[in-house]
Amino acid sequence: MWRARAPGCQSWCGCEYFKLPASLADRRYGGSFISGTGSYYTAFEVAALSYAKKIKKPIIHVTINYRLGVWGFGLGREMKAAGAANVGLLDQRLALEWVKENIAAFGGDPGRITVYGQSAGAGSVALHLLDKKNEGLVAGAIMMSGAQDGEPIPRTDDYQAPYDELVQLAGCANATSSLDCLRGLSADALNEAQTKLGNDKKYVLGLGSQIWRPTVDGDVVPDSPYAMLAAGRLADIPFITGTNKDDGTLFVDAEVKTQDDIPPQMDKLYPSPLNASLWPIIFDKYPNAAALGAPFDTGNDTFGLSVAYKQFAAIMTDSSYLAPKRNHIRSANKAGIKRTWNYVFEGPTPIVPKFLGIMHATDLLYTFGIVSQYIPLVGWKAQDHTMSLQMMEYW
């Protein structure tokens, strides 16, 4: 999808943006690394593009599609050996190369491409910043609620169990080559198998399945992102990175009743359980006290849920979003990359249930210019609209 503007425009390439109800997740980005389509943003982009033109900073907004789920982020030994672990990231890279080579034909400036994304899109962008080859490909990056290791990135072959379960569900367990058998299935049959796998409760945390994701394959992702950041293996590309105040609330099961329910829930993010010795340390930092939990700054109100819900939401917000963001900035600055900007988003979306707070993805309504005091039922105020204009101008 393209929207051309006058010569000299900046080009933006968005990887993945918006969390949607499960009923829509089969056809729209976002949806972690599982589902979506870039075409959803044809409607969302109108206000932002109009405002960019109004303030004489016109842009061309480019959305891309890339392979998802088992097609884009294969797991297990067989997928790793076939080079099929992170092909979704390769799709993104190829799309950026295409934009670089062709954007001038649409009136854009190939020297002023900014890649940006939210959630899984932000994590994708962050991973591309670990590759110095991208220094000449993009001029800037924006990451909204996502970092290189915000979602744990295991070694590809550490996630063998989900692959084996997929093979079983797909009816390929007795095949000479399970991978060839999977490749021989129709798209519908393979999708049915991966959907059944993703719906297994041991992989579902909060909003949905946590299976498919980038992994350390020794090639596209050559090493642990945490280790690469520590070693300063970063492209010198200026970036904005930020989080929402209560990013983690959307990924916490409202059925969490006690502190003891938290470890088995958290383990759904990892190939194997966290070391039990870590939990006393974690709970010391994140005590079972409502006033300290997320949504933050809501006192002792538990919104009809448990204190443990707020405790777990605080852990998720910090471990998956805030801490990885801070680590990225500090690592970049240590490596000599000084053109970095950080934000914490606290803009209200009044129709969001109070137990979710300033939740994941609501910043998109501001950066896409959807926020308006004139939209009935939402409850935004004039200052919210002003904040939206400010965010769009920054971006």
Secondary structure, DSSP 8 states (H G I E B T S, - for coil): -----STTEEEEEE-------GGGTTTSS-STTT---GGGHHHHHHHHHHHHHHTT--EEEEE-----HHHHS--HHHHHHTT-SSHHHHHHHHHHHHHHHHGGGGTEEEEEEEEEEETHHHHHHHHHTT-GGGGGT-SEEEEES--TTSS---BGGGGHHHHHHHHHHTT-TTSSSHHHHHHHS-HHHHHHHHHHHHTSGGGEETTEE------B-SSSS-S-HHHHHHTT------EEEEEETBGGGGGS-TT--SGGGHHHHHGGGSSS---TTHHHHHHHHS-S-GGGSSSTT-TT--TTS-HHHHHHHHHHHIIIIIHHHHHHHHHHHHTT---EEEEEE----TTS-GGG-SBTTTHHHHHTT---TTSTTT---HHHHHHHHHHHHH-
